Amino acid sequence: DVAVELTRPDEQFGDYATSVALQLAKRLGTNQREIAEQLAVKIRENLAASVADVSVAGPGFLNLTLTETAMIGVAESELSKPLLGQKWVMEYSDPNPFKPLHAGHLYTTLVGDTIARLVEHAGAETIRINYGGDVGLHVGRSMWGIVHTLGGEIPEKLNKISEAERPKWLGDRYVEGTMADETDEVAHAEIITMNKRVYQLHADGDHDSLFARIYWTCRQWSYEYFEVLYRELQVHAFDRVIPESEVTPLGAKTVQEQLAKGVYKESDGAIVFEGEPYGLHTRVFINSHGLPTYEAKDVGLMLTKWNDYHYDHSYYITANEQAQYFQVMFKSVEQFLPEAAQRAISMTHGLVRLQGGVKMSSRRGNIVTALDILRAARDAGAQTGAKPSEETILAAVKYAFAKNRIGGDIAYDPKESIALEGNSGPYLQYAHARARSILAKAGKLAATELSGLEADERSLLRKITEYAEVVERATSELMPHHICTYLYELAQKFNSFYEHNRVIGDERQGVRL
């Protein structure tokens, strides 16, 4: 009673291989080569329609070569729907209003969109969530910088800032506020006050005071900028945008309630969760000023997702530095709502930087923004003299991110990403355009039955048969880089086939079409 696992060996050894004889030998105490030979006989007797050849290699590996009919069946098989009937809440992108959208946000937006598509294609009901901090210390810092630059709470002066200038203008104000907060005691006190005022205007529903008009206007600027960028990136629309202000009251209330039940503890005027009994660390959920931290807000977010969707899985994609943060936050919720916390998945990624660039910091203003990445790709494309389209620029950036295994740092190389040679988006587009061109030239010429395949034809068909397996693996592991690796290998195989085998006008034209 063993699970038979099929792997893909080098082409010279066949289409599939299995080490099942080795597994059986351990159970039966029998020679594994002997078992493999017995299995080979049975395969020849029972699977002749599907397996053209079976051989025993080494200590007892079975190598199987499919018949042409079986290969065509695999190539034409529908993708499986292993997540059918499940509900997945996918949270990604998560830019904060009042701050620049940096390269890390671009990464989570593009890769999160790709993973959400995988999950949806696998049959899951997929709810795309975008969460951002419209309250908190960063907003207090930004509001200080805005009011300071305007010369007071004068919302009318915002009308002088053009739409094109707004993203950078807001980013500069955040940097000014952050620097002042860290170096000037008077400014620090003013920022603490402004932070509390932002929470209060939400509590009061204030849209009319001068301070509130500045806040709501600049918050809207940020959301409009994000929407424009998402359209340009051609990502799937989010089903819901949840600002921190929406979930903060629930998070703060829950932490206070669970404090009374012993889940959270008081410490130096703050409320914390002690993670040490679980091999984690202690984190603050309500600070000594009585304000909820990111942790408390994320408690409110998790409860909102659970109450509204009762998900099978809730997926977060964030930076590596937040891995331990999420472990503590999940563990705290697990104490009073275990089902919600145990179904949550946090996947983290490394730092995103330009090739040769320094570590970014939005506090210092030397971040690599999303626009910097796109601009670098355009500049690299212009230097080729080919004048690539926006579609090609987008392919270059998306593929450069998606081809990397999630988890490690990413050094984005604009020249490499835009190149027509090598493992790049434009290389895949070029192979695709070449294939489409052949089909266009063929017009209504009929394809014929696939039989009696030549070596190059069979080799290309063999690569096509891997598609469904690769998608299934990418979905089960939530790792889209598997698909990228496969597509690159497929494009190489197709280009090699194209160079050595004429299609239009060849006597084997029908088969090759």
N, C-alpha and C positions, 0 to 999 in steps of 0.2 A: 504494500500500500504506500507507494511513493508518488510524488509529483514529478512528472516528466517535464524537464525544462529544455526547450530548444534554443540553441544559440546560432549565430551566423558565423560560420568559419570563413577563412579565405576562400575565394571562389574556386581555386584549384581543387579543394577538398570536397566540394558539394554545396548544396543550398542551405542545409541545416545540419547541426551536430547535436549530440546529447551524450551526457555522461551517466545516464540512468543505470547502466550495467555496474558502474562503480558503487552507486548507492545500494543496489540490490546485493552486491557481493558482501557488503558490510553486514547486511541483515541476515543473509543466508550462510555466511561463512564459506562461500564457494568462490572458485577462481573467476575473476571478473571478465577475463578474455573469453572464457567458456560461455558465460552468460551472454556476452555480446554476440557471440557466434550463433547461439540459439535464437536470440532476438532477431538477428539478421535473416535467418531462415524463415521465421514467422512473418517478417515484414514482406519478404519476397512472395510468400504464399498468399498473403491477405491484402496487400496494399499495392499490387502491381499497377493498378489504374492511376495511382497517385505518385508512387515512388519508382523512378526509372532505374535507380541503382542504389545499393546500400553496401557500405564497406566497413570493416572493423579496422581501427587504427590504434597504434600504441598499446597501452595496457587494457583497452576495452572501450574506446570511444566509438560511437556509431556515427558515420557520415552518410547523409541521405541526399540524393539528387532527385529533384522532382521531375515528373513528366511535363511536357509542354502544356498539356491540358490543365494539369494541376497548377502550374505557374500562372497561367492566364486567369484561373479561378481566384488565386490569391490577389493578383493585381487588380481584379475587378471587384473584390469584396468590399462591402460597405464598412465604414468606420463604426466601431462598436460604441454603445452608449452606456458605459458603466456607471454613470452618475444619474441615470434616469430616476425620477421620483425624489431626488434630493434637492434641498434648498441651500444655496451657498451665498453668503454675504461677502462680497469682495471689496475691501477698502484699500484704496491706493491713491496716489498723487498727493493729497493732503497738504497743499501749500497754505501758508498763513497769510491772510490779508495784512496789509501795511508793510510787508517785507518783500524783497525781490524773490522771484521764483528761481531757485538755483538748480545746478546741474543734477543734484540728487533727486529733486522733484521731477525733473524731466525724465530721469531714469525710471522712477517708480510709476510715472504716468504711462510711459511706453511699454515697459515690461509688465506692469499690472494689467494694462489693457490686453496684452497678449495672453496672459494667464487666464484672465476672465473669459476671453474667447475660447480658450481650450476647454475650460470647465463647462461653458455653455454648450459647446459642440459635443461634449460628452454626455449631454442630456440634462444637466442640472438646471433648475430654475436659478438664474443668476441675478443677484441684486448688486448693482455697482454703487458704492458709497464713496463720497469725497468729504473729508472732514478737515476743518481748519480752525485755527485759533483767532477768533475775532474778539477775544478778551484775554487778559493776561499781561504779564510784565512787558512783553515785547510791544504790546499795543500802548501801554503807558509810556514807554520810551519813544515810540513813534509819535504819539500825540504831543509829547513835550517838544520834539523836534519840529513838528508841524506848527504848533502854536508859536514857538520861539521864532521860526522863520517868517510867519505871517505878521509878527509884531503884536500878537495878542489874539484873542478869540474873535477873529474877523472872517467869518465864512465867505463873505463876498469876494475876498482876494483869491479864493480858489478858482474863480471863473477865469482868471488870467493864465492859468496853466493849461496848455493844449493837451488834447487826448494822447498825442504821441509822447509827450514829455512825462506823463503821469507815472508810469511804472518806475522810471529812474528817479524821479523827484521823490516819490514815497520811499524808495530804497535809501536815498541819501538822508532823508529825515530820520529813518531808523538808525542809521550809522551815527548820526549826530547825537541822537538821544542816548544811544548805548555808550558812546564815549563819555558823554556828560555824566551819565549815571555812575560810571566807574571811576571818574576822576574828580567830580565836583560834589561836595557834600550838600550844598544848597539845591543843586539840580536833582540830586538823588532823592531828597525829601519831597521835592515838587513832583517827581515821577511817581513816587509811592502814592501821593495824593491823587494824581491823574489816573493811576491804575484803579484806585477805589472808585473814582468818579465814573469810569467806564462801566464797572460792574453795576453801579447805582443807576445809571441811565437805562440799563437793561431792566433792572428791577422796577423802575418807575415808568417804563414805556416812554421815555423822554425822546421826542424827535424834534422838539421846538427850540430848546435853549441853544445859545450860540455854540457852546461846546459840543452838544449833541449833533447839531447840523454839520459841524466839521467832521465829526466821527462817522456819521452815516454816509456822508458824501465820499470820504476817502475809502471807506469800506466798500462802497459800491464800485469805485474806480478799480479796486483790486479784483473784484469778482468779474467785472467786464473784461479786464485784461486776461484773466484766466480763461474765460469763455472763448475769446478770440484765439488764444494760443491752442486750446483744445481743438478748435475747428481746423486750424492750420496743420495740426499734427494728425488729423483724421483718426482720432480715437473715438471709440463708442461713447455716446452720451451717458452721463451719469444718471442713475435713476433718482438719486437723492444727494443733495449737498447739505451736510449737517454742520452748522457752526458750533463752536464750543459753547457759545452763550445758550444754545438750546438745551444742552445736556448738563451744564454746570449745576443748576439747582437740584436736579435729581441726584447727581453724583455727591454733592455736598450733604444733602439730606440723608442719603443712604449711609455715608461714612459716619455721620452723627448717630444714626440709628444703630449701626453695627458697633459703634464705640460702646454704647450701653450694654451690648451683648458680649463684649470682650474680644471682638475680632480686631478692632483697632485700639490703640493705647494712647494716653496723653503723655507728652514728653516736652518739657520746657515750654509750655504754652502752646505747643503744636499737637496735632493728631497724627500718629504714625502707624505703620504696619511693621511689626517685627518679623523679618524674614529669616533670621538666624536659625530658628527651630526647623526650618525647611531647607537649610543649606544655602539660603539666600542672604540678602542684606536688608537693613531697615530703610524705609523711605517715608518721606513726609507727604501726607494726603491733605491736611489743612494746615497752613503755616501759622506762625505766631501772631500774624495780623488778622487771623480769622478768615483768610481767603483760601479758596480751594486751589490746589496745585494741579499740574497736568495729570497726576495720578488720580485725583478725585474726579476730574473731568472725564478721564477714560473709564472710570467705574460707571459714570452716568451714560457714557456712550455704549458700553457693553450692555448695560441694562436696557437701553433704548432699542438696540438691535435685537436683543432677545425678546423683549415685550412685543415689538412690532413684527418680527419675522419668525421667531422660534426656529432658527436655522439648524441645519445639520452640521454645517461648518461655517465658521466666521474667520475670514482670512485677512491678515494685515501684512503689508510689505513696507518695511521701514529700514533705516540705516542700522549697521552693525552695532553702533554705540548704544542703541536702544534695546538690545537683546535682553540684558539683565533687568532693565526697567519693566519690560513686559512680563518677565518671569514673576517679578514681585507683584505687579498689578493683577495678573491672572490668579496667582496663588491667594491673594486677599479675597477676590470675588469667589474663589472656589470654596471658601469657608462658609458662605451663606447662599450661593447659587452655583453649586458644582457643575450642573449640566451645561450652563452657559460658558463657564470658564474652560471646561474640559473639551469643548467642541471648538475652541478658538485656536488658531494657528498663527504664529508670528514667524514670518520669514524675513531675514535681514540681508542687506547688501552692503558692499564696501563703499569706499570713497570714490566719487566720480571726479576726475580732473582731466584737464587737457594735457596731452603728451608734453612732458617737461615742465608742467605748471607747478605752482606751490599749493600747499594745502589751503583750502578755502575757509573763510570765516565771514559770515554775514555781519558779525559784530564789528569787524574791522573794515568792511567794505571791499575786501579783496576776493570776493567769491567769484566762482565761475557760474554765470547765470545760464538759464536755459537758452536765452537768446545768444549768448556767447558761443555755445556749442553749435547752434544752427548757423550763426554767422561764420564760424570757422569752417564749417562744411561748405558753405557757399564760396568763401574765399579760396579754399582748396580746389573746388570745382572750376572757378574762374582761372586759376593758374594752369589748369590743363589745356585751356584754350578751346574746350569742347562745349562750353556754355550749357552745362547740365540743367535740366528742368527742375522745378521745385519737387516734382514726384521723385526724381532721382536723388536729390538732396535728402529728402525724407527717408528714402530707402537706405541711404548710406548711414544715417544716424540710427534709425530703428534697428537695422541689422547689426550695426556695431555694438549696440547695447545687448540685443537679444542673443547674440552668438556666445556671449560669456556666461559661464556657469554662475548662477546667482550665489553671492556670498563673498567673493573676493573683490578687491579694489579694481577699478576700471580706469585705465589711462586711455582716453579717447584720442586717437590719431586721425585728424581730418583727412590727410593725404591718403592714408591706407584705406579709410572708409569709403572714399569716393573713387578709388581705382577700379578700372575695368578688369584688371587681372587680380587674382588672389581671392581670399575669402571675404567678399564684400557684397553689399546689397546690389550695387550696379552690375557686378559680375553675374549675379542671378538674373537680374533684369535682362542683361544682354543675351544669356542663354535662352530665356523665355521668349524674347523678341525673335531670336533666330528660329526657334521651333514654330512660332506663330507664322513667321514668314514662309516656311516650308508649306504649312497647311494652306496659307493664302494662295500660294502658287499652284497648289494641287487643285484648288477650286472644288469641283464636284467629283473629282476622280475617286473611285471607290477603293476602300481598303479591303484587303482579302483576308481569308482565314489564316490565322497564325499556325503554321505547321512547317516542319522541316527547317527550323531556325538555324541560321549560321551562327558562328561563335560570338561575333560582335552583337548580333541581334539578341541572342539569348542573354548575353551579359547585361545589356541595357534593360531588358525585361526583368531580369533578376533584381536589379537595383530598384526598379519600380515596385516590386513585390514587398519591399521592406517598409513602404510608406505607412500602412496601417499599424504595424508593430511599433514604429518610431513614435507615431502620434499617441498611441496607447501608453508607451513608456513616459513620454513627456507629460502626459496628463496625470498619470499615477504618481509621478515624482514632483509635479508642478515645476518642471524644468524645461522651458522652451528651447534651450540651447541644443537639445537633442535633435529637434527638427531642423535647426539651422545647420548643424553638422551634416545631417542627412541631405539637405538641399544642396549644399556645397558639393558633396560627393556625387549627387545625381547630376548636377550641372557639369561637373568635370567628365563624368561618364558620357553624358549626351554630347558634349563638345568633341570628345575623342571619337565617338561614333560618327558624328557629322563629318569630321576631317577625313575619315577613312572609308566612308560609305556614302556613295551618291544615293539620293532618294528620288527626286523627280527625274524621270527619264530612264531610270534603271529598270532592268527586267524584274527586280524584286520590289519595285515601287509600291505595290499594293500592301505587301507585308510590312514594309518600313513605314508607310503612312500610318 
